[in-house]
Amino acid sequence: MCSDLEVQIKESHKSLEESLEKIIQLEKQVTTKDKEIEDVRTRITEVAEIFERKDINHRYSFDVLCDFIYDKAKRLFAKFDNAMKELKSISTSG
């Protein structure tokens, strides 16, 4: 009976060690992903700063940053289209 308990304890200990190792691996993966996400957020913020023409110090969500960039790009393309139409009308009238 004692030897059965000893075997059971050793198996439980081995299982616990394996579980701890898996937890350590998962923590490393989470840390890596967190760094990757923060890098992406920094890059998106830098693009938004180009459109805003000033530093953005607040930490916005991806959705807010992407919506901001989308709206700014849309306005920029609309201005470009209007400028091209004006240029064509000037060149055809002149």
N, CA, C and O atoms as CSV, one atom per row, in Angstrom:
chain,resi,resn,atom,element,x,y,z
A,1,MET,N,N,0.818,-1.185,0.000
A,1,MET,CA,C,0.000,0.000,0.000
A,1,MET,C,C,0.872,1.263,0.000
A,1,MET,O,O,0.594,2.230,-0.709
A,2,CYS,N,N,1.911,1.225,0.799
A,2,CYS,CA,C,2.826,2.360,0.888
A,2,CYS,C,C,3.538,2.584,-0.450
A,2,CYS,O,O,3.711,3.725,-0.880
A,3,SER,N,N,3.940,1.519,-1.091
A,3,SER,CA,C,4.631,1.659,-2.374
A,3,SER,C,C,3.680,2.178,-3.447
A,3,SER,O,O,4.103,2.913,-4.340
A,4,ASP,N,N,2.411,1.810,-3.374
A,4,ASP,CA,C,1.419,2.340,-4.318
A,4,ASP,C,C,1.258,3.850,-4.142
A,4,ASP,O,O,1.176,4.594,-5.119
A,5,LEU,N,N,1.213,4.284,-2.903
A,5,LEU,CA,C,1.107,5.714,-2.623
A,5,LEU,C,C,2.354,6.462,-3.095
A,5,LEU,O,O,2.265,7.571,-3.623
A,6,GLU,N,N,3.504,5.845,-2.899
A,6,GLU,CA,C,4.756,6.464,-3.347
A,6,GLU,C,C,4.761,6.618,-4.860
A,6,GLU,O,O,5.157,7.665,-5.373
A,7,VAL,N,N,4.330,5.597,-5.575
A,7,VAL,CA,C,4.258,5.652,-7.040
A,7,VAL,C,C,3.267,6.738,-7.469
A,7,VAL,O,O,3.533,7.508,-8.392
A,8,GLN,N,N,2.145,6.784,-6.795
A,8,GLN,CA,C,1.122,7.778,-7.122
A,8,GLN,C,C,1.644,9.197,-6.876
A,8,GLN,O,O,1.385,10.102,-7.669
A,9,ILE,N,N,2.371,9.384,-5.789
A,9,ILE,CA,C,2.940,10.699,-5.475
A,9,ILE,C,C,3.989,11.085,-6.518
A,9,ILE,O,O,4.037,12.236,-6.951
A,10,LYS,N,N,4.829,10.131,-6.922
A,10,LYS,CA,C,5.854,10.414,-7.932
A,10,LYS,C,C,5.203,10.767,-9.270
A,10,LYS,O,O,5.661,11.682,-9.953
A,11,GLU,N,N,4.162,10.068,-9.644
A,11,GLU,CA,C,3.458,10.375,-10.895
A,11,GLU,C,C,2.798,11.747,-10.824
A,11,GLU,O,O,2.818,12.513,-11.788
A,12,SER,N,N,2.219,12.040,-9.678
A,12,SER,CA,C,1.594,13.353,-9.488
A,12,SER,C,C,2.637,14.454,-9.550
A,12,SER,O,O,2.402,15.508,-10.141
A,13,HIS,N,N,3.784,14.209,-8.942
A,13,HIS,CA,C,4.874,15.192,-8.963
A,13,HIS,C,C,5.360,15.415,-10.396
A,13,HIS,O,O,5.579,16.553,-10.811
A,14,LYS,N,N,5.525,14.344,-11.137
A,14,LYS,CA,C,5.958,14.452,-12.538
A,14,LYS,C,C,4.919,15.214,-13.352
A,14,LYS,O,O,5.269,16.059,-14.176
A,15,SER,N,N,3.655,14.919,-13.125
A,15,SER,CA,C,2.583,15.619,-13.826
A,15,SER,C,C,2.580,17.105,-13.470
A,15,SER,O,O,2.366,17.956,-14.334
A,16,LEU,N,N,2.817,17.406,-12.209
A,16,LEU,CA,C,2.884,18.792,-11.763
A,16,LEU,C,C,4.047,19.524,-12.425
A,16,LEU,O,O,3.889,20.664,-12.862
A,17,GLU,N,N,5.205,18.889,-12.504
A,17,GLU,CA,C,6.366,19.497,-13.159
A,17,GLU,C,C,6.085,19.757,-14.637
A,17,GLU,O,O,6.441,20.811,-15.166
A,18,GLU,N,N,5.446,18.798,-15.299
A,18,GLU,CA,C,5.104,18.982,-16.707
A,18,GLU,C,C,4.126,20.146,-16.880
A,18,GLU,O,O,4.251,20.940,-17.813
A,19,SER,N,N,3.166,20.235,-15.984
A,19,SER,CA,C,2.194,21.333,-16.037
A,19,SER,C,C,2.875,22.677,-15.808
A,19,SER,O,O,2.563,23.658,-16.483
A,20,LEU,N,N,3.799,22.720,-14.862
A,20,LEU,CA,C,4.533,23.958,-14.601
A,20,LEU,C,C,5.377,24.371,-15.807
A,20,LEU,O,O,5.461,25.553,-16.140
A,21,GLU,N,N,5.990,23.402,-16.448
A,21,GLU,CA,C,6.787,23.688,-17.649
A,21,GLU,C,C,5.896,24.245,-18.757
A,21,GLU,O,O,6.280,25.183,-19.455
A,22,LYS,N,N,4.729,23.674,-18.914
A,22,LYS,CA,C,3.776,24.164,-19.926
A,22,LYS,C,C,3.343,25.585,-19.600
A,22,LYS,O,O,3.233,26.424,-20.495
A,23,ILE,N,N,3.098,25.860,-18.321
A,23,ILE,CA,C,2.715,27.210,-17.901
A,23,ILE,C,C,3.828,28.199,-18.218
A,23,ILE,O,O,3.561,29.302,-18.695
A,24,ILE,N,N,5.062,27.817,-17.958
A,24,ILE,CA,C,6.211,28.689,-18.253
A,24,ILE,C,C,6.293,28.970,-19.751
A,24,ILE,O,O,6.523,30.107,-20.162
A,25,GLN,N,N,6.105,27.936,-20.562
A,25,GLN,CA,C,6.120,28.125,-22.019
A,25,GLN,C,C,5.003,29.076,-22.466
A,25,GLN,O,O,5.223,29.960,-23.294
A,26,LEU,N,N,3.818,28.883,-21.915
A,26,LEU,CA,C,2.692,29.746,-22.281
A,26,LEU,C,C,2.924,31.187,-21.846
A,26,LEU,O,O,2.576,32.118,-22.572
A,27,GLU,N,N,3.508,31.375,-20.673
A,27,GLU,CA,C,3.827,32.733,-20.215
A,27,GLU,C,C,4.818,33.409,-21.158
A,27,GLU,O,O,4.689,34.599,-21.446
A,28,LYS,N,N,5.807,32.655,-21.640
A,28,LYS,CA,C,6.773,33.203,-22.604
A,28,LYS,C,C,6.078,33.591,-23.907
A,28,LYS,O,O,6.385,34.629,-24.494
A,29,GLN,N,N,5.140,32.754,-24.357
A,29,GLN,CA,C,4.401,33.056,-25.581
A,29,GLN,C,C,3.544,34.315,-25.407
A,29,GLN,O,O,3.467,35.155,-26.303
A,30,VAL,N,N,2.910,34.428,-24.250
A,30,VAL,CA,C,2.086,35.610,-23.977
A,30,VAL,C,C,2.951,36.867,-23.958
A,30,VAL,O,O,2.565,37.896,-24.512
A,31,THR,N,N,4.109,36.787,-23.329
A,31,THR,CA,C,5.026,37.928,-23.279
A,31,THR,C,C,5.455,38.325,-24.687
A,31,THR,O,O,5.489,39.510,-25.018
A,32,THR,N,N,5.781,37.343,-25.507
A,32,THR,CA,C,6.179,37.612,-26.893
A,32,THR,C,C,5.039,38.266,-27.666
A,32,THR,O,O,5.257,39.243,-28.383
A,33,LYS,N,N,3.839,37.740,-27.527
A,33,LYS,CA,C,2.675,38.302,-28.226
A,33,LYS,C,C,2.383,39.717,-27.735
A,33,LYS,O,O,2.046,40.592,-28.534
A,34,ASP,N,N,2.509,39.948,-26.440
A,34,ASP,CA,C,2.301,41.295,-25.894
A,34,ASP,C,C,3.279,42.287,-26.528
A,34,ASP,O,O,2.897,43.402,-26.884
A,35,LYS,N,N,4.533,41.875,-26.666
A,35,LYS,CA,C,5.533,42.744,-27.291
A,35,LYS,C,C,5.190,43.004,-28.750
A,35,LYS,O,O,5.333,44.129,-29.228
A,36,GLU,N,N,4.738,41.975,-29.462
A,36,GLU,CA,C,4.358,42.133,-30.868
A,36,GLU,C,C,3.171,43.081,-31.005
A,36,GLU,O,O,3.155,43.944,-31.884
A,37,ILE,N,N,2.185,42.917,-30.135
A,37,ILE,CA,C,1.001,43.779,-30.176
A,37,ILE,C,C,1.383,45.219,-29.878
A,37,ILE,O,O,0.896,46.142,-30.531
A,38,GLU,N,N,2.240,45.412,-28.908
A,38,GLU,CA,C,2.666,46.768,-28.569
A,38,GLU,C,C,3.450,47.394,-29.718
A,38,GLU,O,O,3.336,48.595,-29.964
A,39,ASP,N,N,4.245,46.587,-30.425
A,39,ASP,CA,C,4.979,47.084,-31.591
A,39,ASP,C,C,4.006,47.522,-32.684
A,39,ASP,O,O,4.189,48.574,-33.297
A,40,VAL,N,N,2.985,46.725,-32.925
A,40,VAL,CA,C,1.979,47.081,-33.932
A,40,VAL,C,C,1.246,48.356,-33.521
A,40,VAL,O,O,1.027,49.241,-34.348
A,41,ARG,N,N,0.866,48.451,-32.246
A,41,ARG,CA,C,0.180,49.655,-31.760
A,41,ARG,C,C,1.067,50.888,-31.954
A,41,ARG,O,O,0.586,51.947,-32.355
A,42,THR,N,N,2.362,50.743,-31.666
A,42,THR,CA,C,3.297,51.859,-31.843
A,42,THR,C,C,3.371,52.273,-33.311
A,42,THR,O,O,3.371,53.464,-33.623
A,43,ARG,N,N,3.432,51.305,-34.198
A,43,ARG,CA,C,3.503,51.620,-35.636
A,43,ARG,C,C,2.227,52.294,-36.126
A,43,ARG,O,O,2.282,53.259,-36.888
A,44,ILE,N,N,1.085,51.786,-35.691
A,44,ILE,CA,C,-0.186,52.398,-36.093
A,44,ILE,C,C,-0.283,53.815,-35.537
A,44,ILE,O,O,-0.766,54.722,-36.215
A,45,THR,N,N,0.175,54.003,-34.309
A,45,THR,CA,C,0.175,55.340,-33.710
A,45,THR,C,C,1.075,56.283,-34.504
A,45,THR,O,O,0.730,57.448,-34.701
A,46,GLU,N,N,2.223,55.789,-34.959
A,46,GLU,CA,C,3.124,56.618,-35.762
A,46,GLU,C,C,2.459,57.048,-37.071
A,46,GLU,O,O,2.629,58.188,-37.503
A,47,VAL,N,N,1.714,56.158,-37.697
A,47,VAL,CA,C,0.987,56.521,-38.922
A,47,VAL,C,C,-0.075,57.566,-38.600
A,47,VAL,O,O,-0.238,58.537,-39.339
A,48,ALA,N,N,-0.792,57.370,-37.506
A,48,ALA,CA,C,-1.810,58.341,-37.098
A,48,ALA,C,C,-1.176,59.702,-36.814
A,48,ALA,O,O,-1.763,60.737,-37.130
A,49,GLU,N,N,0.017,59.705,-36.220
A,49,GLU,CA,C,0.720,60.966,-35.940
A,49,GLU,C,C,1.088,61.691,-37.226
A,49,GLU,O,O,1.098,62.921,-37.264
A,50,ILE,N,N,1.390,60.939,-38.279
A,50,ILE,CA,C,1.688,61.574,-39.573
A,50,ILE,C,C,0.463,62.331,-40.065
A,50,ILE,O,O,0.570,63.474,-40.509
A,51,PHE,N,N,-0.706,61.690,-39.984
A,51,PHE,CA,C,-1.931,62.350,-40.405
A,51,PHE,C,C,-2.300,63.509,-39.479
A,51,PHE,O,O,-2.775,64.546,-39.940
A,52,GLU,N,N,-2.086,63.337,-38.196
A,52,GLU,CA,C,-2.465,64.344,-37.204
A,52,GLU,C,C,-1.468,65.499,-37.172
A,52,GLU,O,O,-1.805,66.606,-36.754
A,53,ARG,N,N,-0.245,65.235,-37.615
A,53,ARG,CA,C,0.856,66.208,-37.620
A,53,ARG,C,C,1.243,66.667,-36.218
A,53,ARG,O,O,1.712,67.788,-36.020
A,54,LYS,N,N,1.036,65.774,-35.249
A,54,LYS,CA,C,1.502,66.029,-33.885
A,54,LYS,C,C,1.572,64.693,-33.148
A,54,LYS,O,O,1.010,63.686,-33.578
A,55,ASP,N,N,2.286,64.725,-32.023
A,55,ASP,CA,C,2.423,63.500,-31.232
A,55,ASP,C,C,1.095,63.100,-30.616
A,55,ASP,O,O,0.296,63.946,-30.215
A,56,ILE,N,N,0.877,61.802,-30.548
A,56,ILE,CA,C,-0.297,61.258,-29.870
A,56,ILE,C,C,0.213,60.571,-28.619
A,56,ILE,O,O,0.886,59.543,-28.696
A,57,ASN,N,N,-0.107,61.139,-27.467
A,57,ASN,CA,C,0.405,60.615,-26.203
A,57,ASN,C,C,-0.559,59.640,-25.530
A,57,ASN,O,O,-0.159,58.852,-24.673
A,58,HIS,N,N,-1.815,59.700,-25.920
A,58,HIS,CA,C,-2.811,58.803,-25.330
A,58,HIS,C,C,-2.699,57.429,-25.980
A,58,HIS,O,O,-2.353,57.327,-27.157
A,59,ARG,N,N,-2.984,56.394,-25.237
A,59,ARG,CA,C,-2.890,55.014,-25.746
A,59,ARG,C,C,-4.274,54.572,-26.217
A,59,ARG,O,O,-5.065,54.053,-25.429
A,60,TYR,N,N,-4.564,54.779,-27.502
A,60,TYR,CA,C,-5.867,54.450,-28.065
A,60,TYR,C,C,-5.926,52.985,-28.487
A,60,TYR,O,O,-4.898,52.342,-28.697
A,61,SER,N,N,-7.141,52.477,-28.607
A,61,SER,CA,C,-7.333,51.098,-29.066
A,61,SER,C,C,-7.024,51.010,-30.560
A,61,SER,O,O,-6.962,52.024,-31.255
A,62,PHE,N,N,-6.834,49.793,-31.036
A,62,PHE,CA,C,-6.591,49.577,-32.462
A,62,PHE,C,C,-7.755,50.115,-33.290
A,62,PHE,O,O,-7.550,50.749,-34.325
A,63,ASP,N,N,-8.972,49.860,-32.830
A,63,ASP,CA,C,-10.153,50.307,-33.580
A,63,ASP,C,C,-10.167,51.820,-33.733
A,63,ASP,O,O,-10.409,52.333,-34.826
A,64,VAL,N,N,-9.910,52.530,-32.656
A,64,VAL,CA,C,-9.919,53.995,-32.707
A,64,VAL,C,C,-8.824,54.499,-33.638
A,64,VAL,O,O,-9.066,55.379,-34.463
A,65,LEU,N,N,-7.633,53.950,-33.510
A,65,LEU,CA,C,-6.522,54.385,-34.366
A,65,LEU,C,C,-6.806,54.092,-35.839
A,65,LEU,O,O,-6.586,54.947,-36.697
A,66,CYS,N,N,-7.287,52.901,-36.127
A,66,CYS,CA,C,-7.566,52.528,-37.521
A,66,CYS,C,C,-8.699,53.362,-38.107
A,66,CYS,O,O,-8.627,53.781,-39.262
A,67,ASP,N,N,-9.748,53.606,-37.316
A,67,ASP,CA,C,-10.836,54.464,-37.788
A,67,ASP,C,C,-10.337,55.872,-38.074
A,67,ASP,O,O,-10.723,56.480,-39.073
A,68,PHE,N,N,-9.483,56.391,-37.203
A,68,PHE,CA,C,-8.914,57.724,-37.394
A,68,PHE,C,C,-8.114,57.779,-38.696
A,68,PHE,O,O,-8.287,58.695,-39.500
A,69,ILE,N,N,-7.244,56.802,-38.894
A,69,ILE,CA,C,-6.417,56.768,-40.104
A,69,ILE,C,C,-7.296,56.633,-41.349
A,69,ILE,O,O,-7.062,57.298,-42.357
A,70,TYR,N,N,-8.298,55.775,-41.269
A,70,TYR,CA,C,-9.205,55.581,-42.399
A,70,TYR,C,C,-9.900,56.894,-42.767
A,70,TYR,O,O,-9.944,57.268,-43.939
A,71,ASP,N,N,-10.442,57.588,-41.768
A,71,ASP,CA,C,-11.136,58.850,-42.025
A,71,ASP,C,C,-10.197,59.904,-42.608
A,71,ASP,O,O,-10.559,60.618,-43.543
A,72,LYS,N,N,-9.010,59.992,-42.058
A,72,LYS,CA,C,-8.039,60.974,-42.572
A,72,LYS,C,C,-7.641,60.652,-44.009
A,72,LYS,O,O,-7.549,61.550,-44.846
A,73,ALA,N,N,-7.403,59.367,-44.297
A,73,ALA,CA,C,-7.025,58.963,-45.652
A,73,ALA,C,C,-8.164,59.238,-46.634
A,73,ALA,O,O,-7.935,59.689,-47.756
A,74,LYS,N,N,-9.374,58.963,-46.203
A,74,LYS,CA,C,-10.545,59.208,-47.050
A,74,LYS,C,C,-10.647,60.694,-47.399
A,74,LYS,O,O,-10.874,61.050,-48.556
A,75,ARG,N,N,-10.480,61.556,-46.400
A,75,ARG,CA,C,-10.515,63.001,-46.644
A,75,ARG,C,C,-9.378,63.443,-47.560
A,75,ARG,O,O,-9.567,64.293,-48.430
A,76,LEU,N,N,-8.204,62.866,-47.362
A,76,LEU,CA,C,-7.048,63.213,-48.181
A,76,LEU,C,C,-7.286,62.846,-49.648
A,76,LEU,O,O,-6.977,63.630,-50.545
A,77,PHE,N,N,-7.835,61.656,-49.887
A,77,PHE,CA,C,-8.121,61.246,-51.263
A,77,PHE,C,C,-9.222,62.113,-51.877
A,77,PHE,O,O,-9.178,62.404,-53.073
A,78,ALA,N,N,-10.196,62.522,-51.088
A,78,ALA,CA,C,-11.245,63.416,-51.595
A,78,ALA,C,C,-10.635,64.761,-52.000
A,78,ALA,O,O,-10.979,65.304,-53.049
A,79,LYS,N,N,-9.744,65.295,-51.183
A,79,LYS,CA,C,-9.062,66.549,-51.525
A,79,LYS,C,C,-8.234,66.383,-52.796
A,79,LYS,O,O,-8.216,67.266,-53.653
A,80,PHE,N,N,-7.553,65.250,-52.910
A,80,PHE,CA,C,-6.744,64.984,-54.104
A,80,PHE,C,C,-7.634,64.934,-55.346
A,80,PHE,O,O,-7.303,65.522,-56.376
A,81,ASP,N,N,-8.764,64.231,-55.247
A,81,ASP,CA,C,-9.689,64.143,-56.387
A,81,ASP,C,C,-10.200,65.525,-56.783
A,81,ASP,O,O,-10.273,65.847,-57.969
A,82,ASN,N,N,-10.552,66.340,-55.790
A,82,ASN,CA,C,-11.026,67.698,-56.088
A,82,ASN,C,C,-9.929,68.541,-56.725
A,82,ASN,O,O,-10.198,69.306,-57.651
A,83,ALA,N,N,-8.708,68.410,-56.246
A,83,ALA,CA,C,-7.590,69.163,-56.815
A,83,ALA,C,C,-7.337,68.729,-58.261
A,83,ALA,O,O,-7.046,69.564,-59.117
A,84,MET,N,N,-7.447,67.440,-58.530
A,84,MET,CA,C,-7.254,66.951,-59.903
A,84,MET,C,C,-8.359,67.467,-60.822
A,84,MET,O,O,-8.090,67.825,-61.969
A,85,LYS,N,N,-9.603,67.508,-60.328
A,85,LYS,CA,C,-10.712,68.051,-61.136
A,85,LYS,C,C,-10.490,69.516,-61.430
A,85,LYS,O,O,-10.725,69.960,-62.554
A,86,GLU,N,N,-10.037,70.292,-60.431
A,86,GLU,CA,C,-9.759,71.711,-60.636
A,86,GLU,C,C,-8.626,71.890,-61.638
A,86,GLU,O,O,-8.692,72.764,-62.503
A,87,LEU,N,N,-7.610,71.083,-61.528
A,87,LEU,CA,C,-6.484,71.176,-62.451
A,87,LEU,C,C,-6.933,70.869,-63.881
A,87,LEU,O,O,-6.506,71.538,-64.822
A,88,LYS,N,N,-7.776,69.877,-64.046
A,88,LYS,CA,C,-8.282,69.546,-65.379
A,88,LYS,C,C,-9.150,70.666,-65.931
A,88,LYS,O,O,-9.076,70.993,-67.116
A,89,SER,N,N,-9.972,71.250,-65.067
A,89,SER,CA,C,-10.852,72.338,-65.544
A,89,SER,C,C,-10.025,73.570,-65.890
A,89,SER,O,O,-10.364,74.292,-66.827
A,90,ILE,N,N,-8.965,73.818,-65.164
A,90,ILE,CA,C,-8.086,74.963,-65.463
A,90,ILE,C,C,-7.347,74.717,-66.772
A,90,ILE,O,O,-7.223,75.620,-67.598
A,91,SER,N,N,-6.855,73.495,-66.960
A,91,SER,CA,C,-6.081,73.199,-68.173
A,91,SER,C,C,-6.972,73.146,-69.405
A,91,SER,O,O,-6.496,73.454,-70.498
A,92,THR,N,N,-8.229,72.775,-69.283
A,92,THR,CA,C,-9.121,72.738,-70.451
A,92,THR,C,C,-9.695,74.110,-70.768
A,92,THR,O,O,-10.042,74.383,-71.917
A,93,SER,N,N,-9.801,74.981,-69.761
A,93,SER,CA,C,-10.345,76.301,-70.004
A,93,SER,C,C,-9.278,77.290,-70.454
A,93,SER,O,O,-9.605,78.349,-70.990
A,94,GLY,N,N,-8.045,76.969,-70.249
A,94,GLY,CA,C,-6.963,77.901,-70.534
A,94,GLY,C,C,-6.281,77.690,-71.785
A,94,GLY,O,O,-5.352,78.428,-72.113
